[in-house]
């Protein structure tokens, strides 16, 4: 397993900055969809940032690349006042799993990167889904205390609790998975990827 060097960390940080630009764009898009949009916003982000996730595996391609990306994202959100411990935990655990899936080889197959992206973004989505499943009242009280209205929280919980939490999880995974293949289609000529072999290797 190849070790990260300083230049790899710098490249990862730069690509994470680009990732965050698309994340903010996804946030604007999800506003139209209300609280359902917020519940699946990591998936929309994953769809828009598939090219970034794929590019990371080609330009960095080392273990902990996704973990560092997620850590930077969580740090930025915390600075913005949106930090939340369950969100941090689910996101970071998912990022480590994503690294195990697609960061142990120099050029992982597209489908591996797609699965890794799906897991990575589900980890973000579970920051609201897991609390809705397991400690609903404290989750609701926490965010009402931060300024959310009870009505907005009830709507959010509607799309993240019970069976709808499962549906939202699947939507997030599928969107993030598809985003990587879209990114591969965009970048394959630039990176000289073999379109016939790459997805199945």
N, C-alpha and C positions, 0 to 999 in steps of 0.2 A: 504494500500500500504506500503510494507516494505521499511524502509529507508536504504540507503547505509551506511556502516561503513568503517572505515579506511582500514580494511583488504580487503573489497570488492573493494575499489578503487585500492589497490595494486595489487590484483588479476586481475582486469580489465586491468591495465597498463601492467602487464606481458603478458597477452593474446593478448593485442594490439601489443606488440613487436613481438610476433609470427605471428600475422596477417600481420605486415609490411614485414616480411621475405617473406611471400607468395605474397604480393603485388609487391615486387621487382622482384620476379620470374615471375609473370604475366606480368610485364613490359618488361622483356626480351623476353617472348613469343610473345607479341604483336608487337615487333619490326619487326618480320618477315612479319606481315600483313600490315605494313606501317601505314598511317594515319587512315585507317579504324580500324586497330587494336587498335590504340590509342583512338579512339572514343568509342570503346566497352571494353576498358581495365578494367573498374570497374566491368563489368560483368564476365570477365575471372578471375579477382581477387575474385569475389564473389563465383565463381564455385570452386576455389581452397581453399577458406577459409570457406566453408560451415561448416566444422567440428568445426572450431574455433568459429563461430557465435553460433552454437548449444551448444557447450561446455560452452560458456559464460552464456547462459540461465540456465544451470544446476549447475554451480559452483558459479555464482554470483546471477543471478535471481532476480534483483531488478531494480526499475525504475531509469532511467538515465544511465544504463550500456552502451547502444549503443551511447548515447550522449557523454559520457566520451571517449569512443573508438574513435569516429569521431573527437572529439576535439584534442586528442593526435595526431591523423594522420595529421590533419590540421596544428598543431604546428610543427610537423616534416617536413612537406612539405614547410612550411614557412621558417624554418631554412635553408632548402636546396635551397631556392630562388624561389620556385614554388608557393608561396602564391598568391592568386588572390581572391579579395573580393566576386565576384559573386559565385565562387566555394565554398568559405567558407559558404556563406549564404545558397545555395542550399543543401550543404552537411549537415549542422547543422540542418536545418529545417527537412530534411528527417530523420535524426537520432532521433529527438524528436518524429516524427510520428512513427518510428520503435519501439521506447520505448512504445508508447501508444498501439501498436499492440501486442507486445510480452513481455513486461516487467512488466505487472501489476499483474501477477500471478507467483507462484513459479516454476511450470513446464508447460509452455505453450505447446500446441500441436505442433507437427512438422510443420504442414502446416502454423501455425501462425508465427513461427520462419522463415519459408521460405518466407512468404509474407514480413515480416519485413526486411529480408536480401535483398529482391528484391527492396524494397523502399529505404533502406539505400544506396545501390550501384547505384540506379538510381539518387539519390541525388548527388553523386560524378560525374556521367556522365553528369548531367545537368549543371555542372560547365562550360562546353564548349557548350552544346546544347542551353541553354537559351540565352547566349550572341549571338550565331549565329542566333537565332530567333528574338531577340528584339533590339540589338545594335551592329550589325555586324561590322560596320566600326571602332568604338572605340575599339572593341575586337581585331580586326585584327591589328590595329595600336599598341595596348598595347603589343602584343606578338612579333610583328616585332621589336618593340623597345627593347625587351628583348633578341633579338638575333635570333628569328625564321626567316627563309627566307620567302619572299612573296609566293613562290611556295608551300612551306610546309603548310603555313596557308590556301592557296586556296584549297589544298587537304583536309585539316582538315575540313574546312568549308563545303566542298562538302558532307561530311558524317555526319555533325551535323546540317545542316540547312534544313528548309522546311520538306518535307516528310521523307527524310533520317534521320532527327533528331528523328522522331517518330519511324522509323525502329530501329535505334540504341538504343533508349530507351527500346523498347520491347525486343531486344536481350539481353541487360544488365539485365533486370528484369528476364527473363527466365533462363539465366545462373546462376544468383545468387540464384534464387528459387530452381533450380535443385541441386545446390551445397549443400544446407542444407540437402536435402534428402540423398545425397551421404554421407555427414558427419554423418547423423543419422545412416546410414547403417554401417559405420565404427565404430562408438562409442557405438552403442546400447548394445552390450554385456558388454563392460567395464562399462557403466553406468546402466546396467540392465534395459534397457528400454523395455517395452512390445511391441513387433513388431506388434501384432495384434490390439492392442487398441490405441496405442500412436498417430498414424497419424490422427485418426478421433475423438479424444477426445477434 
